[in-house]
Amino acid sequence: MDASDTALLLLDLQNDFIHQNGAYAKGGVNVVAFNRVVKNLQGVVDRSRKLGIPIISSHFTLVRDMAGGVLISSHLKELRPFLKAGDFQSGTFGHRLVDELAPSNYAIEKVTYSAFFMSRLDWLLKQLNTKNLIVGGIVTNGAVASTVRDAHLRGFNVTLLSDGCAGVSEESHKLNLRVLCELATVMRCDELYPSESVSI
């Protein structure tokens, strides 16, 4: 990899997903695996920052409706019935990237799985002359899988950090990694910069 054409993409590592006071933990979701991902990614983020590699964070966003409620897809409403107005709302604590990985250089709001769908991510990566995209985040079977596929279709060389992401279950996580290895180079966080050999 060359730092001049590489970017690090952190998918949905937001307080509402991960923090003990976030929407998911309050809704009864076990966020232990998500917190493990954050810990694993800290070294990657620190090293990328030192190398001058742009760090882009995607932020799942719920939009308020005219009545003060929330616009939410039917499948997500069924899957996560505890979500309410104010959760994942732009500008709030829950919407922000977790402190352990902040700040990112660029933030992308998204409304569904893929960070490319109806966002400025593709435009931004092209403006940054990105060829190599390093990906970590949550969840492996959702945002990660969809974004990796979309990145592959757009011609990016994708490196997926196997312990820098997590699924709704360990079984789902491993299954998706096996499939995604056909579209991306899959490696552990501690393998990404093994000898600090990335050029600047």
C-alpha positions as CSV (number, residue, x, y, z in Angstrom):
1,M,0.0,0.0,0.0
2,D,1.0,3.6,-0.6
3,A,-0.4,6.1,2.0
4,S,-0.9,8.6,-0.8
5,D,-3.7,6.6,-2.4
6,T,-5.1,4.8,0.7
7,A,-8.0,5.6,3.0
8,L,-9.3,4.0,6.2
9,L,-13.1,3.6,6.4
10,L,-14.7,3.0,9.8
11,L,-18.3,1.8,9.4
12,D,-20.9,2.8,12.0
13,L,-18.7,2.8,15.0
14,Q,-21.0,5.2,16.8
15,N,-22.0,5.6,20.4
16,D,-25.5,4.5,19.8
17,F,-24.3,1.2,18.6
18,I,-21.4,0.7,21.0
19,H,-21.4,2.9,24.2
20,Q,-23.1,1.5,27.3
21,N,-25.4,4.6,27.3
22,G,-26.1,4.2,23.6
23,A,-29.4,3.1,22.0
24,Y,-28.4,-0.5,21.4
25,A,-27.1,-1.2,24.9
26,K,-30.2,0.5,26.4
27,G,-32.3,-1.6,24.1
28,G,-30.8,-4.8,25.5
29,V,-28.4,-5.6,22.7
30,N,-25.1,-7.3,23.8
31,V,-22.4,-4.8,22.6
32,V,-19.4,-6.7,23.9
33,A,-18.2,-7.8,20.4
34,F,-18.6,-4.3,19.1
35,N,-16.4,-2.9,21.9
36,R,-13.8,-5.5,21.1
37,V,-13.7,-4.2,17.5
38,V,-13.1,-0.7,18.8
39,K,-10.1,-1.9,20.9
40,N,-8.7,-3.8,18.0
41,L,-8.9,-0.9,15.6
42,Q,-7.2,1.7,17.9
43,G,-3.7,0.8,16.8
44,V,-4.8,0.8,13.1
45,V,-6.3,4.3,13.5
46,D,-3.3,5.6,15.4
47,R,-0.9,4.3,12.8
48,S,-3.0,5.5,9.9
49,R,-3.2,9.0,11.4
50,K,0.6,9.1,11.7
51,L,1.0,8.1,8.1
52,G,-1.4,10.8,6.9
53,I,-3.9,8.3,5.7
54,P,-7.4,9.9,5.6
55,I,-9.8,8.4,8.1
56,I,-13.4,8.3,7.0
57,S,-16.3,7.4,9.4
58,S,-19.7,6.4,8.3
59,H,-22.7,7.3,10.5
60,F,-26.0,5.5,10.4
61,T,-28.6,8.2,10.6
62,L,-32.3,8.2,11.6
63,V,-34.3,11.1,10.3
64,R,-37.2,12.7,12.2
65,D,-40.6,12.7,10.6
66,M,-43.0,15.7,10.5
67,A,-44.7,14.6,13.7
68,G,-41.5,14.4,15.7
69,G,-41.2,10.7,15.3
70,V,-38.6,8.8,13.3
71,L,-38.5,7.7,9.7
72,I,-37.4,4.0,9.9
73,S,-37.6,1.1,7.4
74,S,-40.1,-1.6,8.3
75,H,-37.4,-4.4,8.5
76,L,-35.3,-2.3,11.0
77,K,-38.4,-1.4,13.0
78,E,-39.2,-5.1,13.3
79,L,-35.6,-6.0,14.1
80,R,-34.9,-3.2,16.6
81,P,-38.3,-2.1,18.0
82,F,-36.6,-0.1,20.8
83,L,-35.3,2.6,18.3
84,K,-37.0,5.9,18.8
85,A,-36.8,9.6,17.8
86,G,-33.5,11.0,19.0
87,D,-31.5,7.8,18.4
88,F,-28.8,8.0,15.7
89,Q,-29.8,11.6,15.1
90,S,-27.2,13.9,13.5
91,G,-25.4,16.1,16.0
92,T,-26.1,14.0,19.0
93,F,-23.8,12.0,21.3
94,G,-25.3,8.7,20.0
95,H,-24.6,9.7,16.4
96,R,-20.9,10.5,16.9
97,L,-17.9,8.2,16.3
98,V,-16.7,6.7,19.6
99,D,-14.1,8.7,21.5
100,E,-11.5,5.9,21.3
101,L,-11.3,6.3,17.5
102,A,-12.2,9.9,17.1
103,P,-11.7,12.2,15.3
104,S,-12.1,11.1,11.8
105,N,-11.0,13.4,9.0
106,Y,-14.3,13.0,7.1
107,A,-17.8,11.9,8.3
108,I,-20.4,10.4,5.9
109,E,-24.1,10.1,6.9
110,K,-25.9,7.0,5.6
111,V,-29.4,5.7,5.9
112,T,-29.0,2.0,5.0
113,Y,-26.4,-0.7,5.0
114,S,-23.9,0.4,2.3
115,A,-21.9,3.6,3.0
116,F,-22.0,4.2,-0.7
117,F,-25.8,4.3,-1.1
118,M,-27.1,7.8,-1.5
119,S,-24.0,9.3,0.1
120,R,-21.0,11.4,-1.0
121,L,-18.5,8.6,-0.2
122,D,-17.7,7.6,-3.8
123,W,-17.2,11.3,-4.7
124,L,-14.9,11.8,-1.6
125,L,-12.8,8.8,-2.3
126,K,-12.3,10.0,-5.9
127,Q,-11.3,13.4,-4.7
128,L,-8.8,11.9,-2.4
129,N,-7.4,9.8,-5.3
130,T,-8.1,6.6,-3.4
131,K,-7.2,3.3,-4.8
132,N,-6.8,1.2,-1.7
133,L,-9.6,1.1,0.9
134,I,-9.1,-0.4,4.4
135,V,-12.4,-1.3,6.0
136,G,-13.4,-2.0,9.6
137,G,-16.6,-1.6,11.5
138,I,-20.0,-3.1,12.2
139,V,-21.8,-5.3,11.4
140,T,-20.1,-7.8,9.2
141,N,-23.3,-9.2,7.7
142,G,-24.8,-5.7,7.2
143,A,-22.8,-2.5,6.6
144,V,-19.5,-4.2,6.2
145,A,-20.6,-6.8,3.6
146,S,-22.7,-4.3,1.6
147,T,-20.0,-1.6,1.6
148,V,-17.2,-4.0,0.7
149,R,-19.3,-5.3,-2.3
150,D,-20.0,-1.8,-3.4
151,A,-16.3,-0.8,-3.1
152,H,-15.3,-3.8,-5.1
153,L,-17.8,-3.0,-7.9
154,R,-16.3,0.5,-8.0
155,G,-12.8,-0.8,-8.6
156,F,-11.3,-0.1,-5.2
157,N,-8.7,-2.6,-3.8
158,V,-10.3,-3.5,-0.5
159,T,-8.5,-4.7,2.7
160,L,-11.0,-6.0,5.2
161,L,-9.8,-6.2,8.8
162,S,-11.2,-9.5,10.2
163,D,-11.0,-8.6,13.8
164,G,-11.8,-5.0,13.1
165,C,-15.4,-6.0,12.4
166,A,-18.1,-8.0,14.1
167,G,-21.4,-9.5,13.2
168,V,-24.7,-10.1,15.0
169,S,-23.2,-13.5,15.9
170,E,-19.8,-15.1,15.6
171,E,-21.2,-17.7,13.2
172,S,-22.6,-14.9,10.9
173,H,-19.3,-13.0,11.2
174,K,-17.2,-16.0,10.1
175,L,-19.6,-16.9,7.3
176,N,-19.5,-13.5,5.8
177,L,-15.7,-13.3,6.1
178,R,-15.4,-16.5,4.1
179,V,-17.6,-15.0,1.3
180,L,-16.0,-11.6,1.3
181,C,-12.5,-13.0,0.9
182,E,-13.4,-13.4,-2.8
183,L,-13.8,-9.6,-3.0
184,A,-11.2,-8.3,-0.6
185,T,-7.9,-9.1,1.1
186,V,-8.8,-10.2,4.6
187,M,-6.3,-9.8,7.4
188,R,-6.1,-9.1,11.1
189,C,-5.5,-5.6,12.5
190,D,-2.0,-6.5,13.7
191,E,-1.1,-7.7,10.2
192,L,-1.9,-4.4,8.4
193,Y,1.2,-2.5,9.4
194,P,3.5,-5.4,10.5
195,S,6.8,-3.6,9.9
196,E,5.6,-0.1,9.5
197,S,6.4,-0.5,5.8
198,V,3.7,1.7,4.3
199,S,5.3,4.5,2.3
200,I,4.3,8.1,2.7
